Amino acid sequence: MEDEFYITPWEVRGEVDYNRLIKMFGVKVIDRSMIRLVKKVFGEVPLHIRRGVFYSHRDLDRVLKEYLDGKPFYLYTGRGPSGPMHLGHILPMIFTKYLQEKLDTLLLLQLTPDEKYMYHENMKKEEIFEYTIDNIKDILAIGFKPDKTILVDDFRHIDYLYQLAVSIARKVTFSTARATFGFTSETNIGLIFYMAIQAAPCFLGYIIDDAYANCLIPAAIDQDPYWRVTRDIAGKLGFPKPSQIHGKLLPGLEASGKMSTSDPETALYLSDKEEAVERKIKNAFTGGQPTAELQRKLGGNPDICTVFSYYAYIFEDKDEKLKERYEDCKTGRLLCGDCKAELISRINSFLIKHRENKKNIDNETIEEYMLDNRVDIGDLINNYDLLR
Ligand code: TRP
C-alpha cells in the first residue's frame, strides 16, 4: 500500500502518519490543557509546540507540575553518529536548546558510536569516530549552556554507564525487547543489549546531581521504543519514569518521506554550500501549480509543500508572517520561485552562521563538555551504588 510506513529507531520509510503513531505507540497528543500548563512554565507556548512540530508526549504533565512545585528536571537527548548531520537532525537540538535556556537546567547529550557500529555492520570504525567528532561540533555550534551541558560518549564513558545498564538489562526480557524493537533471529546480540546503554542516561542525571526529580527527553518520535521499555522498569530500579516530548521528523525535499541521509538530494546538510542549497531547494517538491499563470489563477497548496514546511519548522519564527505566506500561496499571490528564493537565502544565512560557530569549536572546547572532565567517576561510584 502506498500510504504504508515503517518506523524503528534506526530506519524510517514512507510517509509517517503521526496521528496513527500516537495510537500505535500509546503516547499522548499535546492538547489544550497541556498547552496551558506549558504556557504556565515557559511564559509562552514554544514555537515548535505552537506549530505542532513537537506534538506528543509521555508524562510531560507530571514533570511540569512537579517543576511548578519546585522540583526541577534535567534534559536528556542524543545523536547516533552514522553520518554528517542534516537539518532534520539539528531540529530537536534547536528545541532542546530552547528548553535548556528557558529553564537553566542540566542537559545530558549522549553520543552513540557503539549503536551505529552495531547497526551498520559494514561501517568502518574510523568513519564512525570521525562522525562522532564532527557531529559533536555541529551540536555544540547550536549553543548549549557550557556549564550545564555534558557530553556522554558511550565508548569513552562506558564506566559511567555500565553498571546502570546492567541493572536495566537484568529487568528487560528478550520477549519485551523483541516485541518493542522488532528484533529477529538475525539481529546481532549487541543491539539487543544496547537498549540498556541508551536507557542509562535516563537515570544518570539523578546520580550526577540529586537535586533533579525528573528527566525529560526531547527527541524525534522514532526513539520512543527505547523509552517505552525504560519506563516499564524504572520503578523496579527506584527511579522515576523518564518523560518525553516527541518531535516529528523534518520532511525531505521530495513529495513524501522524511529528510534522509540515504538520499543526499532530499536532505540539506549542515555542510551544504550555497550552490547545493540552491539546487536542492529549486528541485524541491512544492504544492504549487505547473506554471506561474496557473498558480496565479488557482493558487498553491501549502499543506503539502516541503518548502512551506521548512518555513514552519525552522525558518519563519513570526506566526503572522507564516500565516501571510500561507494565505498568499493559497490565493496565488505568491509564486513558488519567489518563495523558494527567500527560503534559499534564509537557509544559507543560517548555515553560514552555523559553520562560523562550528569553526570555533575545537578539540579543547569539546573536552570541556566531556563527562569525565565534569564528574569524577571515583566520587560517583564511592557515593552511589550504580548497580541497582
Ligand atoms: N539512538 C539515537 C540515534 O540514533 C541516539 C540517541 C541516544 C538519542 N540517546 C538519545 C536520541 C536520547 C534522542 C534522545 O540518533
Residues whose N, C-alpha, C, O or C-beta is under 5 A from the ligand:
A	BS01	LIG	P9 Y76 T77 G78 R79 G80 Q110 T112 Q198 P218 A219 Q223
